[in-house]
Amino acid sequence: MRETKLERAGDFRVMRTDDTGTLVLDEAGMVAAEHGTDMHEALLEDFQADGWRVESDGDRAPPNGPARPPGAVAGDSGAPGLKATENDAISS
């Protein structure tokens, strides 16, 4: 998830973008705007044009749960009936 914290004249906004789209949260953490697609860059340009300053910007773990490493699939144990061993990789 990408999160950008913005500030202007003592007011703050947080913009979060993930697989479900982009949210803009006000100072109280209430949803001020919601988009079902990734609008992060376009909204960021709009905020900056309106005088908002970026305090921080980057990727972070979602606020409601642990992050899974990229590519991790819960319960993935490979194809049924197959078991990889060290010897499988060695050819003689």
N, C-alpha and C positions, 0 to 999 in steps of 0.2 A: 504494500500500500504506500502511495506517495502522500506525504503530508507537507503543506506549506502554511506557516504561521505568518500572518500579516498584521501590521500596526499602522495606524494613522491617528495622530493627535490624541493619543491615549485610548483609542478604541482598538479592539483586536478582533480578528477573524481567523478561523482555521479552515483550510480547504483540504479535503481528503478525497483521493481517487483510488478506487479498487476495481475489481471485476464487475461490480454492479453499477458503476458510474461515479459521478462527482457530487460531493456534498459540501456546502459552505455552512459553517457553524458560527453563530454569534458569540459574544462574550459569555453568555450563560450556558453555552453548549447546545442551544436550540438550533434546529435546522432553519437557516435563512434562505437557502436555495438548494434545489435538488435536480440533478440531471441524470438521466438513465444511460448516458454515454460518457466517455472520457472528454471532458471539457476543460481540463486542468490548464493547459497552455493558453487557451483563448480567454478564460476567466482571469488568469494571472495577468495577462496583458491589459485587460479591462481594469483590474484593480490598480495596477501600477499607473495607468493613464489617469486614474482618479486620485492619485497621490498616496496610495498605500505603499508601504515599505515592507520588503520581505525580511522577516526576522530569522527564519530558518526554512529550509527546503530539503527534502530528502525522503528516502524510503524508511519505513518503520514497520514494526509488527502491528497487526490489527489490534484495536483497543479491547476487543472482547474475546480474546483467546490467544493461545500460543501460536507462533508462526511455525509453519512446516517448511523444512528446507525445500528449495526448488527441486521438482522431480519426485518428491516423496509421495508415495501412494499408500494409504492406510490399508493394511491387510494384504499387500501384494507379496505373494510367496512364489511367484513364477508359475509356469505351466503345470497343470495337474499331472502327477506321475513322474515328473522329472526332478532330479536332485543334482545340483552342481557340486562337484568335489574338486580338490586340487588336482587330481589326476586327469580330469577332463581337459585341462589346459595344456597338459604335457603330451607331446606326440613323440613316438620313438621310431 
